[in-house]
Amino acid sequence: MFEEFVLAASTADLSEEPAAREHADAVEFRLDLASDPLDQLAGYDGELPLLVTNRASWEGGEAEGLGRYDALSTAIGHDAVAAVDVELAALRGTHPDAAEESHAAALRDAAREAGVEVVASVHDFESTPEPAAIVDLLADAASEGDVGKLATTATAPADALAMIEATHEATAAGHRVATMCMGEPGRHTRAVTPIYGSKIGYAPVDPANATAPGQYPLATLRRLVDDLRDGDSETPSDD
């Protein structure tokens, strides 16, 4: 699914999927924000593949406790589900609750058995590390999943530059990554990091329901990414 860049339309309401089709390549279904998420999945007959996320409260979401893994385990059994998001801290056993690691590993194994790709994710809501530290984080995440996702918070333009540089370095090292900076100073990274190898972008179907700070509207991010990537591939003239 992530051999090429994928623009995921984030939503907690799968009835919005038709509105996403023009611009998105997939839908990120936020189970933790949804009403009756498993019922929505059971009734889903949309065209776009699903990336299912049940974000833990300790990583900025609304899912509490280990029960979120049960919902994800059910979700990956649906044919429309092509990928599942799992927090790196759970996969690596760095979360204080030791049970997180066994649940996360079991989910990853089940996903791979079902042919569902795993996005190992990290979110930093306070800051952006130095480029070398970002590359290390991305390498760790990519080694645990099929894609290593890192979203950090930019408080200055230097943070955006660090993310862009690290995305280039991680991709050059052979890691499959998805990168972005949250917050206004890093907003443009959502459009720029795909040029340097980032494989996933996120934008809300409805701009009023953004799931992270600094997200562009879906149509805007599609246009920005496509315009930048098309321009990057053009042959320079002699002018």
Secondary structure, 3 states (H helix, E strand, C coil): CCCCCEEEEEECCHHHHHHHCCCCCEEEEEHHHCCCHHHHHHCCCCCCCEEEECCEHHHCCCECCCCHHHHHHHHCCCCCEEEEEEEHHHHCCCCCCCHHHHHHHHHHHHHHHCCCEEEEEEECCCCCCCHHHHHHHHHHHHHHCCEEEEEEECCCHHHHHHHHHHHHHHHHCCCCEEEEEECHHHCCHHHHHHHHCCCEEEEECCHHHCCCCCCCCHHHHHHHHHHHHHHHHCCCCCC
